[in-house]
Amino acid sequence: MHIGLYFGSFNPVHTGHLIVANHVVNHTDVDKVWFVVSPHNPLKDSHTLLNEYDRLHLVNIAIEDNPKFRASNVEFTLPKPSYTIDTLTYLTEKFPFEQFSVIMGADSFQNIHRWKNYEHLVANYSFIVYNRPGFEIEDTLGAKVTMLDAPLLHISSTYIRKLIKDKKSIKYIVPSAVEKYIIDNRYYVK
């Protein structure tokens, strides 16, 4: 089985994430997409992060009706901060008969040279990269890369958190069940 690993903080998960994941399943040979919730991205500030179990729960709520999607907490038990190469090494050992590809935006791929052991990463794993305006990939660093023109929404988790703090609606930006859970639990209000 070919599994696309969609790494992220998902703080919170939003419609844009789901559209990209669905596009990957529809337009590549990926059988399933695993949303790998990262407890702490070493390239991001962690002080605005909702607890990782709460973020995992929001992802589960968002994808519960899609059998091709799965939320993964694999990085919760690995050393922190989370490094993609460590997670891939662990998953490859645990699931030796699965094929793993990393799903990411072109903006992230442009920074891959900053990742831990990126040479090993690009030599041993494939990437599904969705285009982002202003981030053209000119050098794949020898990686096996599949480029996709996924439909993109100009929304971000940062924008959603700002809307919540400003007491504005996040309707349609996140799945309705996620919106309800965030409101009911007063996430991101501070």
HELIX and SHEET records of a PDB file:
HELIX    1   1 THR A   15  HIS A   27  1                                  13    
HELIX    2   2 GLU A   52  ILE A   63  1                                  12    
HELIX    3   3 VAL A   74  PHE A   76  5                                   3    
HELIX    4   4 THR A   84  LYS A   94  1                                  11    
HELIX    5   5 ALA A  106  PHE A  109  1                                   4    
HELIX    6   6 ILE A  112  ARG A  114  5                                   3    
HELIX    7   7 TYR A  118  ASN A  124  1                                   7    
HELIX    8   8 SER A  157  LYS A  165  1                                   9    
HELIX    9   9 SER A  176  ASP A  184  1                                   9    
SHEET    1   A 6 PHE A  69  SER A  72  0                                        
SHEET    2   A 6 LYS A  32  VAL A  37  1                                        
SHEET    3   A 6 HIS A   2  GLY A   8  1                                        
SHEET    4   A 6 GLN A  99  GLY A 105  1                                        
SHEET    5   A 6 SER A 126  TYR A 130  1                                        
SHEET    6   A 6 LYS A 144  LEU A 148  1                                        
END                                                                             
